[in-house]
Structures are given as structure tokens and as C-alpha cells.
Amino acid sequence: MTPEDVAKYKPLLIELLPTDGKAVGNISLIPRFAAKVRERLSVEPKEEDYWEVRNALITEGTIGKGRGKGGSVYLVNALAEKEKEKKREKRPRESDLYGPFFTVIKDTWAKENGIQHFIIQQTAAQ
């Protein structure tokens, strides 16, 4: 395969991978890749073509190797975006929950359990 052929085939393989970063098995991907190449380029690819394109994409860091019988591949950028999104989500700190617990214990829980005389203090920040 020439470098020009590899460059033409790369986008076709990338199109077959889910954008959410889920891995797809090589065994199921090979016939789908061949069908896509036949459809778009009117060329009959060999199985070796898939492996050459796959390895080129792995080398450049566009896709990554996954696990499974026969191996699998996934879009690397999709996983990186997922990780960035998780980091951007504002998660409440544990200390943000102290106030609501304090209020429930003082106003509801103690009364429901018949506790009339009690002392409640928030001591976590000492």
C-alpha cells in the first residue's frame, strides 16, 4: 500500500468508530471497513490494508488499541473529550452537604425519634 492509499483509507476507518470512544472489535470492523472502501473508492481492499491503516492511525495517536478477542480499537479524542467533560462538571464538596444534614437532624430526625434535649454541632472544620 502506498502512503497516499493509507491517507485515503484513514478517514474511512475513522468513520466506522463511535464518537463516544467505545471500542469496536477488529474482527467485526474488517468487513465493515472493506465494504466502506468498496463503496467510496470502488476498490477491493485486502485484509492487510485494514491492518496497515489501523496501525498507522494507532501510531499517530488518532485511535487506540482496546481489549477483546481479536483486539479492538477506539477513537482516542473521544475518550479525551469525555475526561475533560468529567473534570469540568462541578461536583459538590463533602462540606457542602454538612448544612443540609445539620438541618434535617435538628428539625426532623430528633423530633421523629422523640429526642427533646440534644446538642448538635458541626465540627468538621475545626
C-alpha positions in Angstrom: 0.0 0.0 0.0 1.3 3.4 -0.8 1.3 6.3 1.7 -1.3 8.0 -0.5 -3.6 4.9 -0.2 -3.2 4.9 3.5 -4.1 8.5 3.7 -7.3 7.9 1.6 -8.3 4.9 3.7 -7.8 6.6 7.2 -11.0 8.7 7.2 -13.0 5.6 6.1 -11.8 3.7 9.2 -12.4 6.6 11.5 -16.0 7.0 10.3 -16.7 3.4 11.4 -15.7 4.1 15.1 -18.2 5.5 17.6 -17.6 9.1 18.5 -18.3 8.3 22.2 -15.0 6.4 22.5 -16.4 2.9 22.7 -14.2 0.2 21.3 -15.1 -1.8 18.3 -13.6 -5.3 17.7 -11.2 -5.8 14.8 -13.0 -8.9 13.7 -16.3 -7.1 13.1 -14.6 -4.0 11.8 -12.6 -5.6 9.0 -15.7 -6.5 6.8 -17.3 -3.1 7.5 -14.1 -1.3 6.5 -13.9 -3.4 3.3 -17.5 -2.5 2.4 -16.8 1.2 3.1 -13.7 1.1 0.9 -15.6 -0.6 -1.9 -18.5 1.8 -1.7 -16.4 5.0 -1.6 -13.3 4.2 -3.6 -14.5 1.4 -5.8 -11.5 -0.7 -4.8 -11.4 -4.2 -3.4 -9.3 -3.9 -0.3 -7.3 -6.8 1.3 -7.4 -7.6 5.0 -3.8 -6.4 5.2 -4.9 -3.0 4.1 -7.1 -2.7 7.2 -4.2 -3.7 9.5 -1.9 -1.2 7.8 -4.4 1.7 8.1 -5.3 0.7 11.7 -1.6 0.6 12.7 -0.9 3.9 11.0 -3.8 5.5 13.0 -2.6 4.0 16.2 1.0 5.3 15.6 -0.3 8.8 15.0 -2.5 8.6 18.1 -5.9 9.0 16.5 -7.1 5.6 17.6 -6.1 3.4 20.5 -5.9 -0.4 21.0 -8.6 -2.0 23.1 -9.0 -5.4 24.5 -11.1 -8.4 23.4 -10.9 -11.5 21.3 -9.1 -10.3 18.2 -8.4 -6.9 19.8 -10.4 -3.7 19.3 -9.9 0.0 18.5 -11.4 3.2 19.7 -11.2 6.9 19.0 -8.7 8.5 21.4 -10.0 12.0 21.0 -13.5 10.9 22.1 -12.1 9.5 25.4 -10.0 12.6 26.0 -13.2 14.7 25.5 -15.1 12.5 27.9 -12.3 13.0 30.5 -12.3 16.8 30.0 -16.1 16.9 30.4 -15.9 14.9 33.6 -13.4 17.3 35.0 -15.5 20.3 34.0 -18.5 19.0 35.9 -18.8 20.8 39.2 -19.1 18.2 41.9 -20.3 19.2 45.4 -17.7 19.0 48.1 -18.4 16.9 51.1 -18.6 20.1 53.2 -21.4 21.4 51.1 -23.5 18.5 52.5 -23.0 19.4 56.2 -25.6 22.2 56.3 -28.5 20.1 54.9 -27.6 17.2 57.2 -27.4 19.5 60.2 -30.9 21.0 59.4 -32.5 17.6 58.9 -31.1 16.2 62.2 -32.1 19.3 64.1 -35.5 19.9 62.6 -36.8 16.5 61.7 -34.8 13.5 62.9 -34.6 14.4 66.5 -38.4 15.2 66.7 -39.3 11.9 64.9 -37.2 10.0 67.4 -38.6 11.7 70.5 -35.3 13.4 71.4 -36.1 16.7 73.1 -32.8 17.7 74.7 -29.7 17.5 72.5 -26.7 19.4 71.4 -25.7 19.4 67.7 -22.5 21.0 66.4 -20.8 21.0 63.1 -17.2 20.1 64.0 -15.7 19.1 60.7 -13.9 22.4 60.0 -12.1 22.5 63.3 
